[in-house]
Amino acid sequence: MDARFVELLTPFLKFLGEHEIGADSSLRDLGLDSMQAIELLFAIEDTFEVTLPDDDMNDATFATAGSLWQAIDAALTAQGVAA
């Protein structure tokens, strides 16, 4: 995960408090709901100039910070952009 991703993710996690975001951080437990997930998706696509495949729009991808970052990293790689 890179710093831009963590910075982008932080405002969407209303229960983050003093916790640090790690790969195993549960996005749902930290307050990400389905409406925020859509807003987060748009922010990710704008920030990283990448389009996540429809196959990645599922609960597994948005389960943890690490799983979401893996989807972003894979999309960046597929589009020939370094993360």
PyMOL commands that set and color helices and strands:
alter all, ss='L'
color gray80, all
select helices_A, chain A and resi 3-12+34-48+54-56+65-78
alter helices_A, ss='H'
color red, helices_A
deselect
rebuild
show_as cartoon
